[in-house]
Amino acid sequence: MAAYLVLESGEVYKGAWQGGEDRAGEVVFNTSHSGYEEIATDPSYFSQIVVMTAPMMGNYGVEDAVWESRKLWIEGFICLEVQDSERDHAWKSRLTSNGIPLATEMDTRALVLRLRSGGTPWGALVEAASEDEAKQKAGTLIAAKKTIDKDWVYQASRKEAEVRKGDNLVGPRVAVLDFGSKENILRELQNRCSEIKIFNSRASVQEIMDYKPDGIMLTNGPGDPADVKVAIGTVKELLGVKPIFGICMGHQILGLALGGKTYKMKFGHRGSNHPIQDSLLQQIYMTSQNHGYAVEQSSLPADVKVTQLNLNDGSVAGFYSEKRKCLGIQYHPESCPGPHEASGLFSYFVERML
């Protein structure tokens, strides 16, 4: 029995099956050299099979303290090699014990080149005795996966509101719309705020304003922003009322609420080595990124200024409007994994609430 990654577009890649359950999802690649636990526990990877470009994974074991949410969200993990020695096989065990399929010895270079040239298709990672069996299994899995609710944000969002005390007793109170938040976004806010309250993605304007927040955070999350229900209208009503900071999916929702448009990128940005030019912090730095959609620059209103650019492809990486009191950042200033140079954007946001 071998591991087969079967793409909906017809390509098949063979490797060694390391365990887990047959699963389907969108096939994407990540260029990070480390941070496999943070990646797997990032809700933005909901319904995605992740291919790592770095050859060896699992070298430094596992540590629950670095998890970015309560569970593993990925639908599969593919790498050239995984640490599987007597000394340490913790990452392999962590994946397979949670039913996440793990494949190694696959031609990840050829696979990533295919994803870069042809985009990120649906696929299935299965264990099978032959390519024909793999294709049959994959077809059924992909068809079933494509029937799930397209509002992936709601599926990743917590359903009950949660209050967390902050470390800064004189800091602001922030309402957080949870689109599938990473823990480090919440930690960065807690470091600077007196309190935060985390709401479901479909929370109403009334619920949010009853909390009497000084500002609003829109978090990261999975899927197509155009498929997110309720939140776009909610943010539209809150624009100009309270300062709003959107990260990743939050940035895209903010763009749509401003009247802008989003589009699906060919293969997205996923990794911890993406260069950004930032005119707010007056810096050029490397960032952690994980997104497959972007905001169309020409669709933004005249009073919204593009303040961050991705230096690899020139796509919009951030915008700011003083008039509308909003800041949108496409990448992850909270990092995890990745560089920390952009964390100053949290302070930039908090200073505008005081």
Secondary structure, DSSP 8 states (H G I E B T S, - for coil): -EEEEEETTS-EEEEEE-SS--EEEEEEEE--SS-HHHHHT-GGGTTEEEEESSSEE-TT---GGG-SSSS---SEEE-SEE--SSS--HHHHHHHHTT--EEESS-HHHHHHHHHHH---EEEEEEESSHHHHHHHHHHHHHHHTTS-S-HHHHHS-SS-EEEE-S-TTS-EEEEEESS--HHHHHHHHHH-SEEEEEETT--HHHHHHT--SEEEE----S-GGG--SHHHHHHHHTTTS-EEEETHHHHHHHHHTT--EEEEEEEEEEEEEEEEETTTTEEEEEEEEEEEEE-GGGS-TT-EEEEEETTT--EEEEEETTTTEEEESSBTT-SSS--GGGHHHHHHHHTT-
